[in-house]
Amino acid sequence: MEPVLSVEKRDGITWIVLNRPRVLNALSRALRRELVEAFQRFDADPDSGVAILTGAGRAFCVGLDLKELSEATGRETKEAVSQADVVATMEHCRKPIIGAINGYAITGGFELALACDILIASTEARFADTHARVGIMPGWGLSQKLARLIGIYRAKELSLTGNFLDAETALAWGLVNRVVPPTELLATCERLARDILSCDQQLVRAYKRLIDTGFALTYAEGRALETETSRIFARELTPERVAERRQAVQERGRSQVGQGPARSQSPGQDVG
């Protein structure tokens, strides 16, 4: 029997692939359990800084395995519906997770996608919230997160109709970072992961936490949190550390000369 989840680590990147293509990567109990364990291992692994999550076949993930749920006991069904371990584990992960949305991301699979930090979609990606159609209330944050990302009216349209959202519209609505051809999806995600790995990893993790924590606060509270976090980091900053990071910025700038505006040095950065 093939494993329901494939996990591979290469050069600081952990690749996590949902591997139930015949059922469109539906989240069985076994797959949910393995996903939690995979992200926990990734978070604790000092040699891996970024994870890329995708699905095998033509789907990213279509949510909970409804066939398995229909054959479960009442207690098992309630536990499966109310369980938030997979998404909670991803949200509590200190390191960035890139979602490579290769196809259908439906209901619980939609929530799984939104638990990622960066979303790159294939032109074949399709998103849908079918909770209202299957009679299950969301429990992994979709009712709150989606409206904050694309606006309350668009979120209601998706969630109250169960209709599909194509990749280009998802991009226009700000749901995904970019849309690329299927053949370029994983390579695009890997380039982004390598860009992240080239940064100060302590700062990357603290910055991710700052953004995530501040997202749930008011603007004033978020600014206060940023100020306090900045002061903490400033107290630990040394001239040697500044010189080290300055050199890294210079080297990256030189390596990107001639690669076009999207890959060039940011305006105002010190390039020596």
HUURPE-V594620 format. One record per residue. N is the residue number from 1. RES is the residue in three letters. PSI is psi in radians with two decimals (* if undefined). D_CENTER is the distance of its C-alpha to the mean C-alpha in Angstrom with 2 decimals. Layout:
N,RES,PSI,D_CENTER ; N,RES,PSI,D_CENTER
This chain:
1,MET,2.34,28.40 ; 2,GLU,2.54,25.11 ; 3,PRO,2.53,22.31 ; 4,VAL,-0.23,19.74 ; 5,LEU,2.31,16.96 ; 6,SER,2.23,17.17 ; 7,VAL,2.20,16.00 ; 8,GLU,2.39,17.24 ; 9,LYS,2.22,17.23 ; 10,ARG,2.08,18.56 ; 11,ASP,0.85,19.39 ; 12,GLY,-0.04,16.88 ; 13,ILE,2.30,13.86 ; 14,THR,2.08,12.96 ; 15,TRP,2.13,12.46 ; 16,ILE,2.04,11.64 ; 17,VAL,2.09,13.18 ; 18,LEU,2.21,14.08 ; 19,ASN,0.97,17.79 ; 20,ARG,1.03,19.70 ; 21,PRO,-0.51,20.27 ; 22,ARG,-0.40,23.59 ; 23,VAL,0.51,22.12 ; 24,LEU,0.63,19.05 ; 25,ASN,0.66,16.90 ; 26,ALA,2.53,17.95 ; 27,LEU,1.61,16.93 ; 28,SER,2.98,20.20 ; 29,ARG,-0.73,21.06 ; 30,ALA,-0.73,21.07 ; 31,LEU,-0.72,17.62 ; 32,ARG,-0.75,16.15 ; 33,ARG,-0.77,18.21 ; 34,GLU,-0.59,17.21 ; 35,LEU,-0.78,13.44 ; 36,VAL,-0.84,14.25 ; 37,GLU,-0.67,16.54 ; 38,ALA,-0.76,14.34 ; 39,PHE,-0.54,11.68 ; 40,GLN,-0.74,14.79 ; 41,ARG,-0.74,16.42 ; 42,PHE,-0.79,13.66 ; 43,ASP,-0.57,13.69 ; 44,ALA,-0.13,17.47 ; 45,ASP,1.98,17.91 ; 46,PRO,-0.24,19.52 ; 47,ASP,0.10,19.39 ; 48,SER,2.22,15.67 ; 49,GLY,-0.33,13.54 ; 50,VAL,2.48,10.26 ; 51,ALA,2.54,8.60 ; 52,ILE,2.13,7.95 ; 53,LEU,2.25,7.46 ; 54,THR,-3.12,9.94 ; 55,GLY,2.61,13.10 ; 56,ALA,2.53,16.75 ; 57,GLY,-2.59,19.12 ; 58,ARG,0.11,18.81 ; 59,ALA,2.58,16.07 ; 60,PHE,-1.06,12.39 ; 61,CYS,2.37,13.42 ; 62,VAL,0.29,16.17 ; 63,GLY,-2.84,15.74 ; 64,LEU,2.58,18.34 ; 65,ASP,1.72,21.20 ; 66,LEU,-0.53,23.89 ; 67,LYS,-0.78,26.64 ; 68,GLU,-0.71,26.05 ; 69,LEU,-0.66,25.99 ; 70,SER,-0.36,29.20 ; 71,GLU,0.01,30.93 ; 72,ALA,2.92,29.86 ; 73,THR,2.90,32.02 ; 74,GLY,-0.71,31.66 ; 75,ARG,-0.75,30.32 ; 76,GLU,-0.66,27.67 ; 77,THR,-0.79,26.57 ; 78,LYS,-0.71,26.32 ; 79,GLU,-0.69,24.35 ; 80,ALA,-0.71,21.83 ; 81,VAL,-0.68,21.42 ; 82,SER,-0.23,21.25 ; 83,GLN,2.32,19.12 ; 84,ALA,0.30,15.81 ; 85,ASP,-0.73,15.34 ; 86,VAL,-0.97,12.27 ; 87,VAL,-0.73,10.06 ; 88,ALA,-0.71,12.19 ; 89,THR,-0.74,11.77 ; 90,MET,-0.75,8.01 ; 91,GLU,-0.51,8.74 ; 92,HIS,-0.10,11.72 ; 93,CYS,2.32,10.40 ; 94,ARG,-0.31,11.97 ; 95,LYS,2.70,10.19 ; 96,PRO,2.49,7.20 ; 97,ILE,2.16,4.44 ; 98,ILE,2.21,4.46 ; 99,GLY,2.10,4.55 ; 100,ALA,1.67,8.35 ; 101,ILE,1.73,9.76 ; 102,ASN,-0.26,13.31 ; 103,GLY,-2.37,15.15 ; 104,TYR,2.28,15.47 ; 105,ALA,1.71,12.69 ; 106,ILE,2.30,15.15 ; 107,THR,-1.89,15.53 ; 108,GLY,-0.51,13.84 ; 109,GLY,-0.58,11.74 ; 110,PHE,-0.77,10.90 ; 111,GLU,-0.65,10.00 ; 112,LEU,-0.75,7.86 ; 113,ALA,-0.76,5.90 ; 114,LEU,-0.18,6.13 ; 115,ALA,-0.16,5.09 ; 116,CYS,2.86,1.32 ; 117,ASP,-0.51,3.66 ; 118,ILE,2.38,4.85 ; 119,LEU,2.09,5.92 ; 120,ILE,2.19,9.09 ; 121,ALA,2.45,11.42 ; 122,SER,2.74,14.64 ; 123,THR,-0.29,17.74 ; 124,GLU,0.03,18.06 ; 125,ALA,2.49,14.92 ; 126,ARG,2.35,16.10 ; 127,PHE,2.51,14.65 ; 128,ALA,2.49,16.89 ; 129,ASP,1.79,17.43 ; 130,THR,0.34,20.50 ; 131,HIS,-0.77,20.95 ; 132,ALA,-0.45,24.22 ; 133,ARG,-0.64,25.43 ; 134,VAL,-0.10,24.99 ; 135,GLY,0.52,26.19 ; 136,ILE,2.25,23.38 ; 137,MET,2.38,22.11 ; 138,PRO,2.51,18.35 ; 139,GLY,0.06,17.64 ; 140,TRP,0.38,13.89 ; 141,GLY,0.00,13.87 ; 142,LEU,-0.68,13.91 ; 143,SER,-0.45,17.37 ; 144,GLN,-0.71,16.53 ; 145,LYS,-0.74,13.07 ; 146,LEU,-0.78,13.86 ; 147,ALA,-0.61,17.16 ; 148,ARG,-0.42,15.88 ; 149,LEU,-0.73,13.59 ; 150,ILE,0.00,16.21 ; 151,GLY,2.60,19.37 ; 152,ILE,-0.61,21.29 ; 153,TYR,-0.73,23.47 ; 154,ARG,-0.68,20.90 ; 155,ALA,-0.74,18.96 ; 156,LYS,-0.69,22.33 ; 157,GLU,-0.80,23.17 ; 158,LEU,-0.84,20.19 ; 159,SER,-0.52,20.48 ; 160,LEU,-0.18,24.29 ; 161,THR,-0.52,24.90 ; 162,GLY,0.21,22.27 ; 163,ASN,2.77,22.48 ; 164,PHE,2.63,20.10 ; 165,LEU,2.13,18.28 ; 166,ASP,2.95,18.39 ; 167,ALA,-0.74,16.04 ; 168,GLU,-0.68,18.44 ; 169,THR,-0.66,18.80 ; 170,ALA,-0.67,15.08 ; 171,LEU,-0.80,15.21 ; 172,ALA,-0.56,18.42 ; 173,TRP,-0.05,17.13 ; 174,GLY,0.32,14.27 ; 175,LEU,-0.56,11.57 ; 176,VAL,2.78,10.08 ; 177,ASN,-0.73,10.74 ; 178,ARG,2.87,13.17 ; 179,VAL,2.32,14.85 ; 180,VAL,2.81,16.56 ; 181,PRO,2.65,19.06 ; 182,PRO,-0.65,18.06 ; 183,THR,-0.27,19.90 ; 184,GLU,-0.03,17.92 ; 185,LEU,-0.98,14.33 ; 186,LEU,-0.64,13.88 ; 187,ALA,-0.68,16.15 ; 188,THR,-0.76,14.30 ; 189,CYS,-0.69,11.03 ; 190,GLU,-0.70,13.46 ; 191,ARG,-0.74,15.24 ; 192,LEU,-0.75,12.38 ; 193,ALA,-0.72,11.74 ; 194,ARG,-0.61,15.51 ; 195,ASP,-0.74,15.73 ; 196,ILE,-0.75,13.56 ; 197,LEU,-0.40,15.78 ; 198,SER,-0.14,18.79 ; 199,CYS,3.01,18.30 ; 200,ASP,1.95,19.68 ; 201,GLN,-0.57,17.34 ; 202,GLN,-0.74,18.89 ; 203,LEU,-0.70,18.32 ; 204,VAL,-0.82,14.67 ; 205,ARG,-0.70,13.99 ; 206,ALA,-0.66,16.45 ; 207,TYR,-0.76,15.16 ; 208,LYS,-0.79,11.59 ; 209,ARG,-0.71,13.58 ; 210,LEU,-0.80,15.96 ; 211,ILE,-0.82,13.66 ; 212,ASP,-0.77,12.03 ; 213,THR,-0.77,15.60 ; 214,GLY,-0.47,17.24 ; 215,PHE,-0.50,15.22 ; 216,ALA,0.01,17.11 ; 217,LEU,2.97,20.39 ; 218,THR,2.91,22.97 ; 219,TYR,-0.77,23.22 ; 220,ALA,-0.74,26.19 ; 221,GLU,-0.68,24.60 ; 222,GLY,-0.70,21.54 ; 223,ARG,-0.71,24.04 ; 224,ALA,-0.70,26.02 ; 225,LEU,-0.74,23.08 ; 226,GLU,-0.76,22.35 ; 227,THR,-0.79,26.09 ; 228,GLU,-0.73,26.39 ; 229,THR,-0.71,23.44 ; 230,SER,-0.71,24.94 ; 231,ARG,-0.69,28.31 ; 232,ILE,-0.79,27.13 ; 233,PHE,-0.64,25.66 ; 234,ALA,-0.61,28.81 ; 235,ARG,-0.47,31.02 ; 236,GLU,-0.07,29.47 ; 237,LEU,2.38,29.58 ; 238,THR,2.72,32.40 ; 239,PRO,-0.63,34.11 ; 240,GLU,-0.70,33.29 ; 241,ARG,-0.71,29.55 ; 242,VAL,-0.79,29.83 ; 243,ALA,-0.69,31.88 ; 244,GLU,-0.80,29.44 ; 245,ARG,-0.60,26.47 ; 246,ARG,-0.74,28.85 ; 247,GLN,-0.71,29.85 ; 248,ALA,-0.71,26.31 ; 249,VAL,-0.75,25.73 ; 250,GLN,-0.78,29.08 ; 251,GLU,-0.70,28.44 ; 252,ARG,-0.68,25.16 ; 253,GLY,-0.76,27.03 ; 254,ARG,-0.66,29.85 ; 255,SER,-0.35,27.72 ; 256,GLN,0.03,26.22 ; 257,VAL,2.22,29.63 ; 258,GLY,0.09,30.26 ; 259,GLN,0.06,26.74 ; 260,GLY,2.88,26.66 ; 261,PRO,-0.65,25.42 ; 262,ALA,-0.31,21.67 ; 263,ARG,0.14,22.09 ; 264,SER,2.98,24.94 ; 265,GLN,2.49,25.49 ; 266,SER,2.51,24.57 ; 267,PRO,2.43,27.75 ; 268,GLY,-0.12,29.47 ; 269,GLN,2.57,28.02 ; 270,ASP,1.98,30.72 ; 271,VAL,0.24,31.42 ; 272,GLY,*,34.75
